[in-house]
Amino acid sequence: MSLLGRFFDYSKPGKGVDPDEPQKRPFFLYFELLWRKFSRFFFLNLCYSVVILPMAFAVYLIAWGALFDYLSLESVQNANPEIAGGAMPSMIFMFALQFFSLPVPVWVGLLGLSVVLFGPVTCGLTYITRNWVRQEHADLSDLKDRAKSNFKQGLILGILDIGIYLLLLRNVFVPIDTTHLGEFTAIILSVTQTLSVVGLILYSFMRLYTYQMVITFDLKLLHILKNAWLFAIMGIFRNLLATAVMAVTLVLFFVLHPVVELIFFFLFAFSYWAYSNNFITYPIIKKFMIKDEEPIENPEQPE
């Protein structure tokens, strides 16, 4: 077997999980599980990122465009892929520009497919990482299987994510030129901008729970959104922690080096964020929606 084959061989024996071992404190368990599944994070992230790549490129360019406009820099279409101040270029930015330089039917088709698959494949990603958190068995094939079995609700949630974020981010980052507006209109736009910031934060907190509930319970989508709204408030400290973990790692790998940013994006970011979000917020779902601790249905196989 090749070195690469051995790296991704999940059938080889290993330490496994001792059912009689005392439960570790969450802080230590978090890093133990992360280390135990470390190689699997790479392959899972690669499969997920390939599916959502066109949409991720679009989001990346939109974010840069909003930042440029907000800072009164050149628009993203004419911008040199360097940050003002002489920072090193972003390789993801350059790849995104190359992607959208493809023939229009090609990138439009790939982008549309990515938008459709985003929600369902996120259900698959959430299922696998949630099982890792619960120390239950999950295969890479579950990415496809759970995307298929939760396709309808995943599709709706994915489109909802895209629509809400586009709307709220536009309201937040579009500059308000009060010199050409009446006082009342300026006040209304300022209030709208403030409410959009609040809405952006609350919806981001809700997203920590929506996909978990889709793959864990048989609930109608309205009930999922209602519960997610409640958890966004009730789990405020866990939500802040999960958001902080994502923000810190994003900024850290962004400023280190363009190559490091690219590797982090393709091989670690999404699977790690999903794992962290599930590890931090799943106890809220367990506390309020799972009355008794259920036995493990698919005990984790030795590694």
TORVEXPA-557045 format. One line per field, with one value per residue (C-alpha): residue number from 1; chain; x, y, z. Coordinates in Angstrom, 2 decimals, always signed. Layout:
residues N
i: (NUM/...)
ch: (A/...)
px: (X/...)
py: (Y/...)
pz: (Z/...)
This chain:
residues 303
i: (1/2/3/4/5/6/7/8/9/10/11/12/13/14/15/16/17/18/19/20/21/22/23/24/25/26/27/28/29/30/31/32/33/34/35/36/37/38/39/40/41/42/43/44/45/46/47/48/49/50/51/52/53/54/55/56/57/58/59/60/61/62/63/64/65/66/67/68/69/70/71/72/73/74/75/76/77/78/79/80/81/82/83/84/85/86/87/88/89/90/91/92/93/94/95/96/97/98/99/100/101/102/103/104/105/106/107/108/109/110/111/112/113/114/115/116/117/118/119/120/121/122/123/124/125/126/127/128/129/130/131/132/133/134/135/136/137/138/139/140/141/142/143/144/145/146/147/148/149/150/151/152/153/154/155/156/157/158/159/160/161/162/163/164/165/166/167/168/169/170/171/172/173/174/175/176/177/178/179/180/181/182/183/184/185/186/187/188/189/190/191/192/193/194/195/196/197/198/199/200/201/202/203/204/205/206/207/208/209/210/211/212/213/214/215/216/217/218/219/220/221/222/223/224/225/226/227/228/229/230/231/232/233/234/235/236/237/238/239/240/241/242/243/244/245/246/247/248/249/250/251/252/253/254/255/256/257/258/259/260/261/262/263/264/265/266/267/268/269/270/271/272/273/274/275/276/277/278/279/280/281/282/283/284/285/286/287/288/289/290/291/292/293/294/295/296/297/298/299/300/301/302/303)
ch: (A/A/A/A/A/A/A/A/A/A/A/A/A/A/A/A/A/A/A/A/A/A/A/A/A/A/A/A/A/A/A/A/A/A/A/A/A/A/A/A/A/A/A/A/A/A/A/A/A/A/A/A/A/A/A/A/A/A/A/A/A/A/A/A/A/A/A/A/A/A/A/A/A/A/A/A/A/A/A/A/A/A/A/A/A/A/A/A/A/A/A/A/A/A/A/A/A/A/A/A/A/A/A/A/A/A/A/A/A/A/A/A/A/A/A/A/A/A/A/A/A/A/A/A/A/A/A/A/A/A/A/A/A/A/A/A/A/A/A/A/A/A/A/A/A/A/A/A/A/A/A/A/A/A/A/A/A/A/A/A/A/A/A/A/A/A/A/A/A/A/A/A/A/A/A/A/A/A/A/A/A/A/A/A/A/A/A/A/A/A/A/A/A/A/A/A/A/A/A/A/A/A/A/A/A/A/A/A/A/A/A/A/A/A/A/A/A/A/A/A/A/A/A/A/A/A/A/A/A/A/A/A/A/A/A/A/A/A/A/A/A/A/A/A/A/A/A/A/A/A/A/A/A/A/A/A/A/A/A/A/A/A/A/A/A/A/A/A/A/A/A/A/A/A/A/A/A/A/A/A/A/A/A/A/A/A/A/A/A/A/A/A/A/A/A/A/A/A/A/A/A/A/A)
px: (+0.00/+1.26/+2.07/-1.02/-3.13/-1.83/-2.52/-6.21/-6.64/-9.37/-9.55/-6.18/-6.31/-5.46/-6.15/-9.92/-12.27/-12.45/-16.11/-15.00/-12.56/-13.62/-14.99/-12.38/-13.02/-14.38/-11.23/-8.97/-11.53/-11.78/-8.08/-7.96/-10.71/-9.12/-5.82/-7.47/-9.28/-6.59/-5.90/-9.60/-10.19/-8.02/-9.82/-13.28/-12.45/-11.05/-14.22/-16.46/-14.45/-14.40/-18.22/-18.69/-15.61/-17.40/-19.70/-16.76/-14.92/-17.98/-18.29/-14.58/-14.76/-17.97/-16.32/-13.26/-15.45/-17.46/-14.24/-12.78/-15.95/-16.18/-12.59/-13.10/-10.58/-10.85/-13.69/-12.90/-13.07/-10.12/-8.28/-4.80/-4.93/-2.96/-4.22/-3.52/-0.34/+1.82/+0.57/+1.22/-1.40/-4.16/-3.83/-7.50/-8.34/-6.26/-7.78/-11.24/-10.46/-9.24/-12.40/-14.68/-12.58/-13.80/-16.53/-19.74/-21.81/-19.11/-18.77/-22.51/-23.30/-20.69/-21.77/-25.43/-24.55/-22.48/-25.36/-27.78/-25.43/-24.21/-26.99/-27.26/-23.50/-23.30/-25.77/-23.33/-20.38/-22.37/-23.40/-19.83/-18.35/-21.27/-20.68/-17.02/-18.07/-20.39/-17.61/-19.76/-18.68/-18.92/-17.51/-16.61/-19.45/-21.85/-21.05/-22.94/-25.50/-26.63/-26.66/-29.03/-31.29/-31.55/-31.56/-34.86/-34.32/-30.62/-31.42/-33.85/-31.44/-28.59/-30.60/-31.84/-28.24/-27.14/-30.14/-30.02/-26.27/-26.31/-29.14/-27.75/-24.14/-25.25/-27.12/-24.15/-21.35/-23.02/-21.85/-24.56/-23.95/-25.96/-25.00/-27.54/-30.26/-32.91/-32.54/-35.43/-34.16/-30.67/-32.06/-34.06/-31.02/-28.87/-31.46/-31.68/-27.91/-27.86/-30.68/-28.85/-25.78/-27.95/-29.69/-26.38/-25.12/-28.34/-28.63/-24.99/-25.76/-28.85/-26.75/-24.75/-27.87/-29.99/-27.95/-27.40/-31.15/-31.79/-29.51/-30.50/-34.30/-37.31/-38.68/-40.40/-38.21/-40.23/-39.71/-35.99/-35.75/-37.83/-35.59/-32.47/-33.74/-34.22/-30.79/-29.21/-30.34/-30.10/-26.65/-25.18/-21.86/-21.28/-22.29/-19.78/-17.07/-17.80/-17.79/-14.54/-12.81/-13.80/-12.85/-9.46/-8.42/-9.65/-7.65/-4.61/-4.28/-5.16/-2.31/+0.37/+1.09/-0.95/+0.16/-0.82/-4.21/-4.71/-3.78/-5.98/-8.92/-8.69/-7.54/-8.79/-11.03/-14.55/-14.18/-12.46/-15.09/-17.90/-16.24/-15.66/-19.21/-20.70/-18.45/-19.24/-22.98/-24.21/-24.54/-27.30/-29.26/-28.59/-29.77/-33.04/-33.99/-32.53/-33.96/-31.94/-28.52/-29.10/-26.82/-24.38/-26.05/-22.89/-19.99/-16.77/-14.56/-10.97/-8.59)
py: (+0.00/+3.46/+6.08/+8.04/+4.89/+4.22/+7.85/+7.50/+3.87/+4.02/+0.25/-0.17/-1.10/+1.39/+2.43/+2.74/+4.00/+2.38/+2.51/+2.22/+5.12/+8.12/+11.02/+13.71/+17.37/+19.09/+21.16/+18.09/+15.95/+18.63/+18.37/+14.60/+14.07/+16.65/+14.79/+11.38/+12.43/+14.77/+13.03/+12.59/+16.32/+16.87/+14.45/+15.47/+19.15/+18.54/+16.77/+19.46/+22.40/+21.01/+20.87/+24.44/+25.88/+28.08/+29.54/+30.05/+31.95/+34.15/+34.85/+35.64/+38.19/+39.73/+40.09/+41.74/+43.98/+45.07/+45.73/+47.76/+49.83/+50.29/+51.53/+53.62/+51.53/+50.31/+47.99/+44.30/+44.13/+46.51/+45.82/+44.46/+41.30/+42.98/+44.58/+48.26/+48.82/+46.38/+43.15/+39.93/+38.89/+36.43/+33.28/+32.45/+35.90/+35.20/+31.73/+33.28/+35.86/+33.09/+31.06/+33.93/+34.57/+31.23/+31.32/+32.63/+29.44/+27.42/+29.44/+30.16/+26.45/+25.48/+28.28/+27.24/+23.62/+24.71/+26.83/+23.91/+21.44/+23.79/+23.11/+19.33/+18.74/+20.87/+18.43/+15.64/+17.58/+18.30/+14.65/+13.37/+15.95/+15.63/+11.87/+12.51/+14.78/+12.07/+9.52/+7.56/+6.00/+7.99/+7.31/+9.74/+8.18/+9.78/+13.13/+11.95/+9.76/+12.44/+15.09/+12.84/+11.90/+15.52/+17.11/+19.01/+20.69/+21.15/+22.87/+25.27/+26.06/+26.61/+29.05/+30.74/+31.14/+32.70/+35.04/+36.27/+36.84/+38.69/+40.94/+41.65/+42.10/+44.51/+46.57/+46.53/+47.42/+49.76/+53.26/+55.79/+59.18/+61.47/+64.60/+63.83/+62.43/+64.00/+63.71/+61.26/+59.03/+59.03/+57.97/+55.14/+53.87/+54.04/+52.08/+49.53/+49.15/+48.63/+46.08/+44.28/+43.93/+42.46/+40.17/+39.03/+38.05/+36.28/+34.36/+33.31/+31.94/+30.15/+28.46/+26.75/+24.65/+24.43/+21.81/+19.81/+19.58/+18.63/+15.59/+14.66/+15.02/+14.59/+18.13/+20.56/+23.39/+26.03/+24.14/+23.90/+27.66/+28.37/+26.16/+27.66/+31.12/+30.07/+28.42/+31.54/+33.36/+30.60/+29.45/+32.92/+32.13/+28.94/+30.74/+33.50/+30.93/+29.02/+32.27/+33.37/+30.09/+30.53/+34.22/+33.72/+30.85/+32.71/+35.83/+33.82/+31.81/+34.79/+36.93/+34.21/+33.67/+33.32/+29.69/+28.88/+30.51/+28.37/+25.12/+25.98/+26.72/+23.48/+21.01/+22.09/+25.15/+23.83/+20.47/+22.09/+24.81/+22.26/+20.09/+23.05/+24.35/+20.93/+20.26/+23.60/+23.84/+20.23/+20.16/+22.78/+20.54/+17.53/+19.35/+20.68/+18.22/+14.87/+14.04/+10.93/+9.98/+7.55/+4.56/+4.87/+3.36/+3.01/+2.60/+3.95/+1.29/+0.95/+3.13)
pz: (+0.00/-0.87/+1.74/+0.74/+1.03/+4.51/+5.47/+4.60/+5.66/+8.32/+8.80/+10.47/+14.19/+16.85/+20.40/+20.02/+22.73/+26.15/+27.32/+30.96/+30.74/+32.87/+30.83/+30.40/+31.01/+27.87/+27.35/+27.21/+25.35/+22.64/+21.82/+22.26/+19.68/+17.40/+17.50/+17.16/+13.97/+12.68/+9.36/+8.67/+8.98/+5.90/+3.59/+4.80/+4.34/+0.85/-0.29/+1.20/-0.11/-3.66/-3.66/-2.40/-4.11/-6.70/-4.05/-1.69/-4.43/-4.96/-1.24/-1.05/-3.86/-2.50/+0.93/-0.58/-2.71/+0.33/+2.24/-0.62/-0.95/+2.80/+2.92/-0.23/-2.21/-5.80/-6.69/-6.72/-10.52/-10.96/-7.74/-7.63/-5.46/-2.71/+0.43/+0.83/+2.75/+0.78/+2.33/+0.45/-2.11/-1.23/-3.32/-2.83/-4.21/-7.30/-7.81/-7.45/-10.13/-12.43/-11.81/-12.80/-15.90/-17.27/-19.95/-18.39/-18.98/-17.23/-14.05/-13.86/-14.10/-11.51/-9.19/-9.46/-8.70/-5.72/-4.36/-4.68/-2.97/-0.24/+2.28/+1.76/+1.85/+5.01/+6.55/+5.70/+7.15/+10.31/+10.70/+10.50/+12.88/+15.30/+15.44/+16.16/+19.00/+20.37/+19.79/+17.38/+14.13/+10.87/+7.43/+4.69/+2.67/+5.16/+3.54/+0.45/+2.23/+4.68/+1.98/+0.03/+2.96/+4.19/+0.73/+0.95/+4.31/+3.58/+0.28/+1.95/+4.78/+2.33/+0.21/+3.39/+4.56/+1.28/+1.02/+4.61/+4.64/+1.31/+2.51/+5.97/+4.88/+2.16/+4.75/+7.11/+4.70/+2.23/+3.28/+4.16/+2.56/+4.82/+2.85/+0.13/+2.38/+4.53/+8.28/+8.65/+5.83/+7.30/+10.69/+9.11/+7.21/+10.36/+12.34/+9.51/+9.53/+13.30/+13.15/+10.36/+12.57/+15.35/+12.86/+11.45/+14.89/+15.89/+12.63/+12.87/+16.32/+14.97/+12.27/+15.00/+15.69/+12.51/+10.68/+13.87/+14.41/+10.78/+11.02/+14.58/+14.73/+12.48/+12.79/+10.47/+9.30/+11.16/+14.43/+13.71/+13.15/+16.26/+18.42/+16.85/+17.74/+21.36/+21.49/+19.99/+23.15/+25.75/+24.68/+24.32/+26.02/+24.05/+20.87/+21.55/+22.21/+18.99/+17.01/+18.65/+17.75/+14.11/+14.00/+15.67/+13.40/+10.32/+11.15/+12.26/+9.06/+6.91/+8.20/+8.43/+4.72/+1.50/+1.08/+4.68/+4.07/+0.95/+2.73/+5.71/+3.41/+1.42/+4.07/+7.47/+7.83/+7.24/+8.97/+11.95/+12.28/+12.04/+14.68/+17.02/+16.57/+17.28/+20.25/+21.86/+21.13/+21.07/+24.90/+24.56/+22.18/+24.39/+27.50/+26.13/+23.38/+24.48/+27.89/+28.60/+27.38/+24.53/+24.04/+21.19/+18.12/+16.03/+18.46/+17.11/+15.58/+16.73/+14.76)
